[in-house]
């Protein structure tokens, strides 16, 4: 079973080149700083989830949508705060995400 948590909100500022995903507090306390991740994208480039530190025991998967919506994955570096409560994508990682509202966050 994957250590998974559901995203609670999402913000995408294309002008600043930043995407922020928020989830429940402190799922993985040891996660902090810039870490490797896999971005889980749908067929239109919308973010479905983020698999943080996928090769470690501190792995955390933050999902915005259903696993069935994932069409592709891409490696990126993300910034983690609060044990996974906040996942921030900057620069090139943020530019991989389709602009506008995310269809998986209500």
C-alpha positions as CSV (number, residue, x, y, z in Angstrom):
1,X,0.0,0.0,0.0
2,X,1.4,3.4,-1.0
3,X,1.6,6.1,1.7
4,X,-1.0,8.3,0.1
5,X,-2.8,11.5,1.2
6,X,-5.4,13.5,-0.6
7,X,-4.7,17.1,-1.7
8,X,-6.9,19.7,0.0
9,X,-6.2,22.6,-2.3
10,X,-4.1,23.7,-5.3
11,X,-2.7,27.0,-6.6
12,X,-1.1,27.6,-10.0
13,X,0.5,30.9,-10.8
14,X,1.8,30.6,-14.3
15,X,3.2,34.2,-14.3
16,X,5.4,33.4,-11.3
17,X,6.2,29.8,-12.4
18,X,4.9,28.3,-9.2
19,X,2.4,25.4,-8.5
20,X,1.5,24.7,-4.8
21,X,-0.3,21.6,-3.6
22,X,-1.6,21.5,0.0
23,X,-2.6,18.3,1.9
24,X,-3.3,17.1,5.4
25,X,-0.7,18.1,8.0
26,X,2.6,16.3,8.6
27,X,2.1,12.9,6.9
28,X,5.9,12.4,6.7
29,X,7.7,14.5,9.3
30,X,11.2,13.7,7.9
31,X,10.3,15.2,4.5
32,X,11.6,18.7,4.1
33,X,13.4,20.8,1.5
34,X,14.1,20.1,-2.1
35,X,13.5,16.5,-2.9
36,X,13.2,14.2,-6.0
37,X,9.6,13.5,-7.1
38,X,7.5,12.1,-9.9
39,X,4.8,14.3,-11.3
40,X,1.7,12.3,-12.2
41,X,0.0,14.0,-15.2
42,X,-3.2,13.3,-17.1
43,X,-3.4,13.4,-20.9
44,X,-3.9,17.2,-21.0
45,X,-1.0,18.0,-18.7
46,X,-3.0,18.6,-15.5
47,X,-1.4,17.5,-12.3
48,X,-3.1,14.3,-10.9
49,X,-0.6,13.7,-8.1
50,X,3.0,14.0,-6.9
51,X,5.1,11.0,-5.7
52,X,7.7,12.5,-3.4
53,X,10.9,10.7,-2.6
54,X,9.7,7.6,-4.5
55,X,12.9,5.6,-3.8
56,X,13.0,6.1,0.0
57,X,11.2,4.8,3.0
58,X,9.8,8.3,3.6
59,X,7.9,8.2,0.3
60,X,4.7,10.2,0.1
61,X,2.1,10.3,-2.7
62,X,-0.1,13.4,-2.7
63,X,-3.1,12.8,-5.0
64,X,-5.4,15.4,-6.5
65,X,-7.3,13.0,-8.7
66,X,-7.8,9.3,-9.3
67,X,-4.9,7.0,-10.2
68,X,-6.8,6.0,-13.3
69,X,-6.4,9.6,-14.7
70,X,-2.6,9.3,-14.8
71,X,-1.4,9.2,-18.4
72,X,2.3,9.9,-17.9
73,X,4.9,10.6,-15.3
74,X,7.9,12.9,-15.3
75,X,10.8,13.4,-12.8
76,X,11.2,16.7,-11.1
77,X,12.5,18.4,-8.0
78,X,9.9,19.7,-5.6
79,X,10.1,21.7,-2.4
80,X,8.4,20.1,0.7
81,X,7.4,21.8,3.9
82,X,5.5,20.5,6.9
83,X,6.2,16.8,6.3
84,X,4.4,16.9,3.0
85,X,1.7,19.4,3.9
86,X,2.9,21.8,1.2
87,X,4.5,20.6,-2.1
88,X,5.8,23.4,-4.3
89,X,6.9,23.1,-7.9
90,X,9.1,25.9,-9.2
91,X,10.4,26.9,-12.6
92,X,10.8,24.1,-15.1
93,X,8.7,21.7,-13.0
94,X,5.8,24.2,-12.8
95,X,6.0,24.8,-16.5
96,X,5.2,21.1,-17.1
97,X,1.7,21.6,-15.6
98,X,-1.2,22.7,-17.8
99,X,-2.2,26.3,-16.9
100,X,-5.5,27.2,-15.4
101,X,-7.8,25.5,-12.9
102,X,-7.0,21.9,-12.0
103,X,-10.1,19.7,-12.8
104,X,-9.4,17.4,-9.8
105,X,-9.6,19.9,-7.0
106,X,-12.9,21.3,-6.0
